[in-house]
Amino acid sequence: MATEADILKALEGLYGPGGAPLAGAVSGVNLSGAKAFVSLAGDPSQTQAWEAARVAAERAIKAAPGVEQAVVTLTAERASRPEAPQPRAQAQAQGHAHAQAHAHGAGAPPPQQKGGIPALEKIRFIVAVASGKGGVGKSTTSANLALGLAAQGWRVGLLDADVYGPSMPRLFGLTDKPKVEGGKLAPLEAYGVKIMSMGFLVDENVPMVWRGPMVSQAISQMLGEVAWGELDALVIDMPPGTGDVQLTIAQQVPLAGAVIVSTPQDLALIDARRAVSMFQKVEAPILGVIENMSYFLCPHCGGRSEIFAHGGARHDAEQMGVPFLGEAPLDIKIRQTSDAGTPVVGAEPDSPQAAVYLNLAAKVKTLLETQKQRAAPKIVVG
């Protein structure tokens, strides 16, 4: 197994912008078996030069003994030299450029239009499943939505974009590692759905102690360096919140729409409204809101209990003028099948629990087919 010293040795003879040894720009090394995750710190004003250095470093590390896969990301390094005073107009222009660079993610490539990421060119619709907070069942919803779309006869992919807490390996019971075919990672498959997750590349007990730019770069690579092939839909399971990953995807991906997952209680609804607002600001269509854990049906007596209240998501959807996609119960079978790595739509497609997600998928499919496709927006902050 490779060590950090092996990684640094592999970078000998490589130089970054300005002629400095590339090994001196290493800001982090994370090793997991035969996989190496390395970050390079560089000046974000030299994005193109540092991207070339990143590619060269990744190639060299992949060739190192004991390394089978390598992911090299770029992080930002603030310039330390003082700047000369500038005329007001020039300073304003530079401040505007800095704001754009910040919006793009330090060290990350600029936003790309449809076709800018070759791996996504053959995908008809890309759908983000998001929530303003964790613990509302977003990943379970993403998995069963993807399976539901596949049940409609669509070719479907599923990207687990939650780098810090990937769920898809456990939800689908997948333990194999992706193979490299033709210079791209081949997604794993379950129930006919193509799946990619950072959880396939690192052990589930290894924490991803990464800064935002590293995560953004990793997401860019999972979008662009995976052999997705021809798909009718790519479902992206977003991490909770409205941070770097959401911004990266909004910049680089022509989202066909977003599905917002919330539970009925007020605390979850506050964050769901933030998620809706974020996607609206980046001009991504809101396909609708689904109320998860909407009610509990006792498997013994059949009694219904609205543990987290009820109807809040429907009310908020109406207030925000976005579609309400339905209610999903808090149900032991959904939990059991998810924990077992056999999502309910795949394992028990004829069950009433699966019917909830099949109905959701049918609505999403109809919405996608009846709206115009969009190009990824150019986001400017300031």
Contacts in CASP RR format, 6 or more apart in sequence:
PFRMAT RR
TARGET T0000
AUTHOR 0000-0000-0000
METHOD contacts of the structure
MODEL  1
MATEADILKALEGLYGPGGAPLAGAVSGVNLSGAKAFVSLAGDPSQTQAW
EAARVAAERAIKAAPGVEQAVVTLTAERASRPEAPQPRAQAQAQGHAHAQ
AHAHGAGAPPPQQKGGIPALEKIRFIVAVASGKGGVGKSTTSANLALGLA
AQGWRVGLLDADVYGPSMPRLFGLTDKPKVEGGKLAPLEAYGVKIMSMGF
LVDENVPMVWRGPMVSQAISQMLGEVAWGELDALVIDMPPGTGDVQLTIA
QQVPLAGAVIVSTPQDLALIDARRAVSMFQKVEAPILGVIENMSYFLCPH
CGGRSEIFAHGGARHDAEQMGVPFLGEAPLDIKIRQTSDAGTPVVGAEPD
SPQAAVYLNLAAKVKTLLETQKQRAAPKIVVG
1 31 0 8 1.000
1 33 0 8 1.000
1 34 0 8 1.000
1 66 0 8 1.000
2 31 0 8 1.000
2 33 0 8 1.000
2 34 0 8 1.000
2 36 0 8 1.000
2 64 0 8 1.000
2 65 0 8 1.000
2 66 0 8 1.000
2 67 0 8 1.000
3 31 0 8 1.000
4 29 0 8 1.000
4 31 0 8 1.000
6 64 0 8 1.000
6 65 0 8 1.000
6 66 0 8 1.000
6 67 0 8 1.000
7 26 0 8 1.000
7 29 0 8 1.000
7 31 0 8 1.000
7 36 0 8 1.000
7 38 0 8 1.000
7 61 0 8 1.000
7 64 0 8 1.000
7 67 0 8 1.000
8 23 0 8 1.000
8 26 0 8 1.000
9 64 0 8 1.000
10 60 0 8 1.000
10 61 0 8 1.000
10 63 0 8 1.000
10 64 0 8 1.000
10 67 0 8 1.000
11 21 0 8 1.000
11 22 0 8 1.000
11 23 0 8 1.000
11 26 0 8 1.000
11 57 0 8 1.000
11 60 0 8 1.000
11 61 0 8 1.000
12 21 0 8 1.000
12 23 0 8 1.000
13 21 0 8 1.000
13 22 0 8 1.000
14 21 0 8 1.000
14 22 0 8 1.000
14 23 0 8 1.000
14 53 0 8 1.000
14 56 0 8 1.000
14 57 0 8 1.000
14 60 0 8 1.000
15 21 0 8 1.000
15 22 0 8 1.000
15 53 0 8 1.000
16 22 0 8 1.000
16 25 0 8 1.000
16 49 0 8 1.000
16 50 0 8 1.000
16 53 0 8 1.000
17 42 0 8 1.000
17 43 0 8 1.000
17 46 0 8 1.000
17 49 0 8 1.000
17 50 0 8 1.000
17 53 0 8 1.000
22 40 0 8 1.000
22 53 0 8 1.000
22 56 0 8 1.000
22 57 0 8 1.000
25 40 0 8 1.000
25 41 0 8 1.000
25 42 0 8 1.000
25 53 0 8 1.000
25 77 0 8 1.000
26 38 0 8 1.000
26 39 0 8 1.000
26 40 0 8 1.000
26 41 0 8 1.000
27 39 0 8 1.000
27 40 0 8 1.000
27 41 0 8 1.000
27 75 0 8 1.000
28 38 0 8 1.000
28 39 0 8 1.000
29 36 0 8 1.000
29 37 0 8 1.000
29 38 0 8 1.000
29 39 0 8 1.000
30 36 0 8 1.000
30 37 0 8 1.000
30 38 0 8 1.000
30 202 0 8 1.000
30 206 0 8 1.000
30 208 0 8 1.000
30 209 0 8 1.000
30 210 0 8 1.000
31 37 0 8 1.000
32 201 0 8 1.000
32 202 0 8 1.000
32 203 0 8 1.000
32 206 0 8 1.000
34 66 0 8 1.000
34 67 0 8 1.000
34 68 0 8 1.000
34 69 0 8 1.000
35 67 0 8 1.000
35 68 0 8 1.000
35 69 0 8 1.000
35 70 0 8 1.000
35 71 0 8 1.000
35 201 0 8 1.000
35 202 0 8 1.000
36 61 0 8 1.000
36 64 0 8 1.000
36 67 0 8 1.000
36 69 0 8 1.000
36 70 0 8 1.000
36 71 0 8 1.000
37 70 0 8 1.000
37 71 0 8 1.000
37 73 0 8 1.000
37 202 0 8 1.000
37 210 0 8 1.000
38 57 0 8 1.000
38 61 0 8 1.000
38 70 0 8 1.000
38 71 0 8 1.000
38 72 0 8 1.000
38 73 0 8 1.000
39 72 0 8 1.000
39 73 0 8 1.000
39 74 0 8 1.000
39 75 0 8 1.000
39 210 0 8 1.000
39 211 0 8 1.000
39 214 0 8 1.000
40 50 0 8 1.000
40 53 0 8 1.000
40 54 0 8 1.000
40 57 0 8 1.000
40 72 0 8 1.000
40 73 0 8 1.000
40 74 0 8 1.000
40 75 0 8 1.000
41 74 0 8 1.000
41 75 0 8 1.000
41 76 0 8 1.000
41 77 0 8 1.000
42 50 0 8 1.000
42 74 0 8 1.000
42 75 0 8 1.000
42 76 0 8 1.000
42 77 0 8 1.000
42 107 0 8 1.000
43 50 0 8 1.000
43 77 0 8 1.000
43 79 0 8 1.000
44 76 0 8 1.000
44 77 0 8 1.000
44 101 0 8 1.000
44 105 0 8 1.000
44 106 0 8 1.000
44 107 0 8 1.000
45 79 0 8 1.000
45 101 0 8 1.000
47 107 0 8 1.000
47 108 0 8 1.000
47 109 0 8 1.000
47 110 0 8 1.000
50 74 0 8 1.000
50 107 0 8 1.000
51 74 0 8 1.000
51 107 0 8 1.000
51 109 0 8 1.000
54 72 0 8 1.000
54 73 0 8 1.000
54 74 0 8 1.000
55 72 0 8 1.000
57 72 0 8 1.000
58 70 0 8 1.000
58 71 0 8 1.000
58 72 0 8 1.000
61 67 0 8 1.000
61 70 0 8 1.000
61 72 0 8 1.000
62 68 0 8 1.000
62 69 0 8 1.000
62 70 0 8 1.000
64 70 0 8 1.000
69 180 0 8 1.000
69 201 0 8 1.000
71 201 0 8 1.000
71 218 0 8 1.000
71 221 0 8 1.000
73 210 0 8 1.000
73 213 0 8 1.000
73 214 0 8 1.000
73 217 0 8 1.000
73 218 0 8 1.000
73 221 0 8 1.000
74 106 0 8 1.000
74 107 0 8 1.000
74 108 0 8 1.000
74 213 0 8 1.000
74 214 0 8 1.000
74 217 0 8 1.000
75 106 0 8 1.000
75 107 0 8 1.000
75 211 0 8 1.000
75 212 0 8 1.000
75 213 0 8 1.000
75 214 0 8 1.000
76 105 0 8 1.000
76 106 0 8 1.000
76 107 0 8 1.000
76 213 0 8 1.000
86 94 0 8 1.000
96 380 0 8 1.000
96 382 0 8 1.000
99 380 0 8 1.000
99 381 0 8 1.000
99 382 0 8 1.000
100 380 0 8 1.000
100 381 0 8 1.000
102 381 0 8 1.000
103 247 0 8 1.000
103 251 0 8 1.000
103 379 0 8 1.000
103 380 0 8 1.000
103 381 0 8 1.000
104 110 0 8 1.000
104 111 0 8 1.000
104 251 0 8 1.000
104 379 0 8 1.000
105 213 0 8 1.000
105 216 0 8 1.000
105 244 0 8 1.000
105 247 0 8 1.000
105 248 0 8 1.000
106 213 0 8 1.000
107 213 0 8 1.000
107 217 0 8 1.000
108 213 0 8 1.000
108 216 0 8 1.000
108 217 0 8 1.000
108 220 0 8 1.000
108 248 0 8 1.000
109 220 0 8 1.000
109 252 0 8 1.000
110 251 0 8 1.000
111 251 0 8 1.000
111 252 0 8 1.000
111 376 0 8 1.000
111 377 0 8 1.000
111 378 0 8 1.000
111 379 0 8 1.000
112 251 0 8 1.000
112 252 0 8 1.000
112 376 0 8 1.000
113 254 0 8 1.000
113 375 0 8 1.000
113 376 0 8 1.000
114 120 0 8 1.000
114 121 0 8 1.000
114 254 0 8 1.000
114 373 0 8 1.000
114 375 0 8 1.000
114 376 0 8 1.000
115 121 0 8 1.000
117 223 0 8 1.000
117 224 0 8 1.000
117 252 0 8 1.000
117 253 0 8 1.000
118 224 0 8 1.000
119 184 0 8 1.000
119 223 0 8 1.000
119 224 0 8 1.000
119 225 0 8 1.000
119 226 0 8 1.000
119 227 0 8 1.000
119 228 0 8 1.000
119 229 0 8 1.000
120 126 0 8 1.000
120 223 0 8 1.000
120 224 0 8 1.000
120 228 0 8 1.000
120 234 0 8 1.000
120 253 0 8 1.000
120 254 0 8 1.000
122 228 0 8 1.000
122 229 0 8 1.000
122 230 0 8 1.000
122 231 0 8 1.000
123 228 0 8 1.000
123 229 0 8 1.000
123 230 0 8 1.000
123 231 0 8 1.000
123 232 0 8 1.000
123 233 0 8 1.000
123 234 0 8 1.000
124 231 0 8 1.000
124 232 0 8 1.000
124 233 0 8 1.000
124 256 0 8 1.000
124 368 0 8 1.000
124 373 0 8 1.000
125 232 0 8 1.000
125 233 0 8 1.000
125 234 0 8 1.000
125 256 0 8 1.000
125 257 0 8 1.000
125 368 0 8 1.000
125 373 0 8 1.000
126 233 0 8 1.000
126 234 0 8 1.000
126 236 0 8 1.000
126 253 0 8 1.000
126 254 0 8 1.000
126 255 0 8 1.000
126 256 0 8 1.000
126 257 0 8 1.000
127 145 0 8 1.000
127 233 0 8 1.000
127 234 0 8 1.000
127 235 0 8 1.000
127 236 0 8 1.000
127 255 0 8 1.000
127 256 0 8 1.000
127 257 0 8 1.000
127 258 0 8 1.000
127 259 0 8 1.000
127 287 0 8 1.000
127 364 0 8 1.000
127 368 0 8 1.000
128 236 0 8 1.000
128 238 0 8 1.000
128 246 0 8 1.000
128 249 0 8 1.000
128 255 0 8 1.000
128 257 0 8 1.000
128 258 0 8 1.000
128 259 0 8 1.000
128 279 0 8 1.000
128 284 0 8 1.000
129 138 0 8 1.000
129 141 0 8 1.000
129 142 0 8 1.000
129 145 0 8 1.000
129 235 0 8 1.000
129 236 0 8 1.000
129 237 0 8 1.000
129 238 0 8 1.000
129 258 0 8 1.000
129 259 0 8 1.000
129 261 0 8 1.000
130 138 0 8 1.000
130 238 0 8 1.000
130 241 0 8 1.000
130 246 0 8 1.000
130 258 0 8 1.000
130 259 0 8 1.000
130 260 0 8 1.000
130 261 0 8 1.000
130 275 0 8 1.000
130 279 0 8 1.000
131 137 0 8 1.000
131 138 0 8 1.000
131 238 0 8 1.000
131 240 0 8 1.000
131 241 0 8 1.000
131 260 0 8 1.000
131 261 0 8 1.000
131 262 0 8 1.000
131 268 0 8 1.000
131 271 0 8 1.000
131 272 0 8 1.000
131 275 0 8 1.000
132 240 0 8 1.000
132 241 0 8 1.000
132 242 0 8 1.000
132 260 0 8 1.000
132 262 0 8 1.000
132 268 0 8 1.000
132 271 0 8 1.000
132 272 0 8 1.000
132 274 0 8 1.000
132 275 0 8 1.000
133 240 0 8 1.000
133 241 0 8 1.000
133 267 0 8 1.000
133 268 0 8 1.000
133 271 0 8 1.000
134 240 0 8 1.000
134 241 0 8 1.000
135 240 0 8 1.000
136 240 0 8 1.000
136 261 0 8 1.000
136 262 0 8 1.000
136 263 0 8 1.000
136 268 0 8 1.000
136 292 0 8 1.000
136 293 0 8 1.000
137 261 0 8 1.000
137 292 0 8 1.000
137 293 0 8 1.000
138 237 0 8 1.000
138 238 0 8 1.000
138 240 0 8 1.000
138 261 0 8 1.000
138 292 0 8 1.000
139 160 0 8 1.000
139 162 0 8 1.000
139 167 0 8 1.000
139 168 0 8 1.000
139 171 0 8 1.000
139 237 0 8 1.000
140 171 0 8 1.000
140 292 0 8 1.000
140 334 0 8 1.000
140 338 0 8 1.000
140 343 0 8 1.000
141 259 0 8 1.000
141 261 0 8 1.000
141 290 0 8 1.000
141 292 0 8 1.000
141 328 0 8 1.000
141 357 0 8 1.000
141 360 0 8 1.000
142 158 0 8 1.000
142 235 0 8 1.000
142 236 0 8 1.000
142 237 0 8 1.000
143 158 0 8 1.000
143 167 0 8 1.000
143 168 0 8 1.000
143 171 0 8 1.000
143 172 0 8 1.000
143 237 0 8 1.000
143 338 0 8 1.000
143 343 0 8 1.000
144 343 0 8 1.000
144 344 0 8 1.000
144 345 0 8 1.000
144 354 0 8 1.000
144 357 0 8 1.000
144 360 0 8 1.000
145 235 0 8 1.000
145 259 0 8 1.000
145 357 0 8 1.000
145 360 0 8 1.000
145 361 0 8 1.000
145 364 0 8 1.000
146 156 0 8 1.000
146 157 0 8 1.000
146 158 0 8 1.000
146 193 0 8 1.000
146 233 0 8 1.000
146 235 0 8 1.000
147 156 0 8 1.000
147 191 0 8 1.000
147 193 0 8 1.000
147 343 0 8 1.000
147 345 0 8 1.000
147 346 0 8 1.000
147 357 0 8 1.000
147 361 0 8 1.000
148 345 0 8 1.000
148 357 0 8 1.000
148 358 0 8 1.000
148 360 0 8 1.000
148 361 0 8 1.000
149 156 0 8 1.000
149 232 0 8 1.000
149 233 0 8 1.000
149 235 0 8 1.000
149 361 0 8 1.000
149 364 0 8 1.000
149 365 0 8 1.000
150 156 0 8 1.000
150 191 0 8 1.000
150 192 0 8 1.000
150 193 0 8 1.000
151 345 0 8 1.000
151 349 0 8 1.000
151 358 0 8 1.000
151 361 0 8 1.000
152 361 0 8 1.000
152 362 0 8 1.000
152 365 0 8 1.000
153 232 0 8 1.000
154 231 0 8 1.000
154 232 0 8 1.000
154 233 0 8 1.000
154 365 0 8 1.000
155 230 0 8 1.000
155 231 0 8 1.000
155 232 0 8 1.000
155 233 0 8 1.000
156 192 0 8 1.000
156 193 0 8 1.000
156 194 0 8 1.000
156 231 0 8 1.000
156 232 0 8 1.000
156 233 0 8 1.000
156 234 0 8 1.000
156 235 0 8 1.000
157 187 0 8 1.000
157 193 0 8 1.000
157 194 0 8 1.000
157 195 0 8 1.000
157 228 0 8 1.000
157 231 0 8 1.000
157 233 0 8 1.000
157 234 0 8 1.000
157 235 0 8 1.000
158 168 0 8 1.000
158 193 0 8 1.000
158 194 0 8 1.000
158 195 0 8 1.000
158 196 0 8 1.000
158 234 0 8 1.000
158 235 0 8 1.000
158 236 0 8 1.000
158 237 0 8 1.000
159 195 0 8 1.000
159 196 0 8 1.000
159 197 0 8 1.000
159 222 0 8 1.000
159 223 0 8 1.000
159 226 0 8 1.000
159 234 0 8 1.000
159 235 0 8 1.000
159 236 0 8 1.000
159 237 0 8 1.000
160 166 0 8 1.000
160 167 0 8 1.000
160 168 0 8 1.000
160 169 0 8 1.000
160 195 0 8 1.000
160 196 0 8 1.000
160 197 0 8 1.000
160 198 0 8 1.000
160 199 0 8 1.000
160 237 0 8 1.000
161 219 0 8 1.000
161 222 0 8 1.000
161 236 0 8 1.000
161 237 0 8 1.000
161 238 0 8 1.000
161 239 0 8 1.000
161 245 0 8 1.000
161 249 0 8 1.000
162 237 0 8 1.000
162 238 0 8 1.000
162 239 0 8 1.000
162 240 0 8 1.000
162 245 0 8 1.000
163 198 0 8 1.000
163 208 0 8 1.000
163 210 0 8 1.000
163 215 0 8 1.000
163 218 0 8 1.000
163 219 0 8 1.000
163 239 0 8 1.000
163 245 0 8 1.000
164 207 0 8 1.000
164 208 0 8 1.000
164 210 0 8 1.000
164 215 0 8 1.000
164 239 0 8 1.000
165 208 0 8 1.000
165 239 0 8 1.000
166 197 0 8 1.000
166 198 0 8 1.000
166 199 0 8 1.000
166 204 0 8 1.000
167 197 0 8 1.000
167 237 0 8 1.000
168 174 0 8 1.000
168 195 0 8 1.000
168 197 0 8 1.000
168 199 0 8 1.000
168 237 0 8 1.000
169 175 0 8 1.000
169 197 0 8 1.000
169 199 0 8 1.000
169 200 0 8 1.000
169 204 0 8 1.000
170 204 0 8 1.000
170 339 0 8 1.000
170 341 0 8 1.000
171 338 0 8 1.000
171 341 0 8 1.000
171 343 0 8 1.000
172 188 0 8 1.000
172 190 0 8 1.000
172 191 0 8 1.000
172 195 0 8 1.000
172 341 0 8 1.000
172 343 0 8 1.000
173 190 0 8 1.000
173 340 0 8 1.000
173 341 0 8 1.000
173 342 0 8 1.000
174 188 0 8 1.000
174 190 0 8 1.000
174 195 0 8 1.000
174 200 0 8 1.000
176 188 0 8 1.000
176 200 0 8 1.000
177 200 0 8 1.000
177 201 0 8 1.000
178 185 0 8 1.000
178 186 0 8 1.000
178 187 0 8 1.000
178 188 0 8 1.000
178 196 0 8 1.000
178 200 0 8 1.000
178 201 0 8 1.000
179 185 0 8 1.000
179 186 0 8 1.000
180 186 0 8 1.000
181 227 0 8 1.000
182 227 0 8 1.000
183 225 0 8 1.000
184 224 0 8 1.000
184 225 0 8 1.000
184 226 0 8 1.000
184 227 0 8 1.000
185 196 0 8 1.000
185 222 0 8 1.000
185 225 0 8 1.000
185 226 0 8 1.000
185 227 0 8 1.000
186 226 0 8 1.000
186 227 0 8 1.000
187 194 0 8 1.000
187 195 0 8 1.000
187 196 0 8 1.000
187 226 0 8 1.000
187 227 0 8 1.000
187 228 0 8 1.000
188 194 0 8 1.000
188 195 0 8 1.000
188 196 0 8 1.000
188 200 0 8 1.000
189 195 0 8 1.000
191 343 0 8 1.000
191 346 0 8 1.000
194 228 0 8 1.000
194 231 0 8 1.000
196 222 0 8 1.000
196 226 0 8 1.000
198 208 0 8 1.000
198 218 0 8 1.000
198 222 0 8 1.000
202 208 0 8 1.000
208 215 0 8 1.000
210 218 0 8 1.000
212 244 0 8 1.000
213 244 0 8 1.000
215 244 0 8 1.000
215 245 0 8 1.000
216 244 0 8 1.000
216 245 0 8 1.000
216 247 0 8 1.000
216 248 0 8 1.000
219 245 0 8 1.000
219 248 0 8 1.000
219 249 0 8 1.000
220 248 0 8 1.000
220 252 0 8 1.000
223 249 0 8 1.000
223 252 0 8 1.000
223 253 0 8 1.000
228 234 0 8 1.000
233 365 0 8 1.000
233 368 0 8 1.000
236 249 0 8 1.000
236 253 0 8 1.000
238 245 0 8 1.000
238 246 0 8 1.000
238 249 0 8 1.000
239 245 0 8 1.000
239 246 0 8 1.000
240 271 0 8 1.000
241 271 0 8 1.000
241 274 0 8 1.000
241 275 0 8 1.000
242 274 0 8 1.000
242 275 0 8 1.000
242 278 0 8 1.000
246 278 0 8 1.000
247 282 0 8 1.000
247 379 0 8 1.000
249 255 0 8 1.000
250 279 0 8 1.000
250 282 0 8 1.000
250 284 0 8 1.000
250 376 0 8 1.000
250 377 0 8 1.000
250 379 0 8 1.000
251 282 0 8 1.000
251 376 0 8 1.000
251 377 0 8 1.000
251 378 0 8 1.000
251 379 0 8 1.000
252 376 0 8 1.000
253 376 0 8 1.000
254 373 0 8 1.000
254 374 0 8 1.000
254 375 0 8 1.000
254 376 0 8 1.000
255 279 0 8 1.000
255 284 0 8 1.000
255 285 0 8 1.000
255 374 0 8 1.000
255 376 0 8 1.000
256 285 0 8 1.000
256 368 0 8 1.000
256 371 0 8 1.000
256 373 0 8 1.000
256 374 0 8 1.000
257 279 0 8 1.000
257 284 0 8 1.000
257 285 0 8 1.000
257 286 0 8 1.000
257 287 0 8 1.000
257 368 0 8 1.000
258 275 0 8 1.000
258 279 0 8 1.000
258 284 0 8 1.000
258 285 0 8 1.000
258 286 0 8 1.000
258 287 0 8 1.000
258 288 0 8 1.000
259 287 0 8 1.000
259 288 0 8 1.000
259 289 0 8 1.000
259 290 0 8 1.000
259 325 0 8 1.000
259 360 0 8 1.000
259 364 0 8 1.000
260 272 0 8 1.000
260 275 0 8 1.000
260 276 0 8 1.000
260 279 0 8 1.000
260 286 0 8 1.000
260 288 0 8 1.000
260 289 0 8 1.000
260 290 0 8 1.000
260 322 0 8 1.000
261 272 0 8 1.000
261 289 0 8 1.000
261 290 0 8 1.000
261 292 0 8 1.000
262 268 0 8 1.000
262 269 0 8 1.000
262 271 0 8 1.000
262 272 0 8 1.000
262 289 0 8 1.000
262 290 0 8 1.000
262 291 0 8 1.000
262 292 0 8 1.000
262 313 0 8 1.000
262 316 0 8 1.000
263 291 0 8 1.000
263 292 0 8 1.000
263 293 0 8 1.000
263 294 0 8 1.000
263 308 0 8 1.000
263 313 0 8 1.000
264 291 0 8 1.000
264 293 0 8 1.000
264 294 0 8 1.000
264 306 0 8 1.000
264 308 0 8 1.000
264 309 0 8 1.000
264 310 0 8 1.000
264 311 0 8 1.000
264 312 0 8 1.000
264 313 0 8 1.000
265 308 0 8 1.000
265 309 0 8 1.000
266 309 0 8 1.000
268 308 0 8 1.000
269 312 0 8 1.000
269 313 0 8 1.000
269 316 0 8 1.000
272 289 0 8 1.000
272 313 0 8 1.000
272 316 0 8 1.000
273 316 0 8 1.000
273 320 0 8 1.000
276 286 0 8 1.000
276 289 0 8 1.000
276 320 0 8 1.000
276 322 0 8 1.000
279 285 0 8 1.000
279 286 0 8 1.000
280 286 0 8 1.000
282 377 0 8 1.000
282 379 0 8 1.000
283 374 0 8 1.000
283 377 0 8 1.000
284 374 0 8 1.000
285 371 0 8 1.000
285 374 0 8 1.000
286 320 0 8 1.000
286 322 0 8 1.000
286 323 0 8 1.000
287 323 0 8 1.000
287 325 0 8 1.000
287 364 0 8 1.000
287 367 0 8 1.000
287 368 0 8 1.000
288 317 0 8 1.000
288 322 0 8 1.000
288 323 0 8 1.000
288 324 0 8 1.000
288 325 0 8 1.000
288 367 0 8 1.000
289 313 0 8 1.000
289 314 0 8 1.000
289 316 0 8 1.000
289 317 0 8 1.000
289 322 0 8 1.000
289 323 0 8 1.000
289 324 0 8 1.000
289 325 0 8 1.000
290 313 0 8 1.000
290 324 0 8 1.000
290 325 0 8 1.000
290 326 0 8 1.000
290 327 0 8 1.000
290 328 0 8 1.000
290 360 0 8 1.000
291 310 0 8 1.000
291 311 0 8 1.000
291 312 0 8 1.000
291 313 0 8 1.000
291 314 0 8 1.000
291 324 0 8 1.000
291 326 0 8 1.000
291 327 0 8 1.000
291 328 0 8 1.000
292 328 0 8 1.000
293 307 0 8 1.000
293 308 0 8 1.000
293 328 0 8 1.000
293 329 0 8 1.000
293 330 0 8 1.000
294 306 0 8 1.000
294 308 0 8 1.000
294 310 0 8 1.000
294 311 0 8 1.000
294 313 0 8 1.000
294 326 0 8 1.000
294 327 0 8 1.000
294 328 0 8 1.000
294 329 0 8 1.000
294 330 0 8 1.000
295 304 0 8 1.000
295 305 0 8 1.000
295 306 0 8 1.000
295 307 0 8 1.000
295 310 0 8 1.000
295 327 0 8 1.000
295 329 0 8 1.000
295 330 0 8 1.000
296 304 0 8 1.000
296 305 0 8 1.000
296 306 0 8 1.000
296 307 0 8 1.000
296 329 0 8 1.000
296 330 0 8 1.000
296 331 0 8 1.000
297 303 0 8 1.000
297 304 0 8 1.000
297 329 0 8 1.000
297 331 0 8 1.000
298 304 0 8 1.000
298 305 0 8 1.000
299 332 0 8 1.000
307 330 0 8 1.000
308 330 0 8 1.000
311 327 0 8 1.000
313 324 0 8 1.000
313 327 0 8 1.000
314 324 0 8 1.000
314 326 0 8 1.000
314 327 0 8 1.000
317 323 0 8 1.000
317 324 0 8 1.000
318 324 0 8 1.000
323 363 0 8 1.000
323 367 0 8 1.000
325 360 0 8 1.000
325 363 0 8 1.000
325 364 0 8 1.000
326 356 0 8 1.000
326 359 0 8 1.000
326 360 0 8 1.000
327 356 0 8 1.000
328 334 0 8 1.000
328 356 0 8 1.000
328 357 0 8 1.000
328 360 0 8 1.000
329 353 0 8 1.000
329 356 0 8 1.000
331 353 0 8 1.000
333 344 0 8 1.000
333 348 0 8 1.000
333 351 0 8 1.000
333 353 0 8 1.000
334 344 0 8 1.000
334 353 0 8 1.000
337 343 0 8 1.000
337 344 0 8 1.000
337 347 0 8 1.000
337 348 0 8 1.000
338 344 0 8 1.000
340 347 0 8 1.000
344 351 0 8 1.000
344 353 0 8 1.000
344 354 0 8 1.000
344 357 0 8 1.000
345 354 0 8 1.000
345 357 0 8 1.000
345 358 0 8 1.000
346 354 0 8 1.000
348 354 0 8 1.000
349 358 0 8 1.000
END
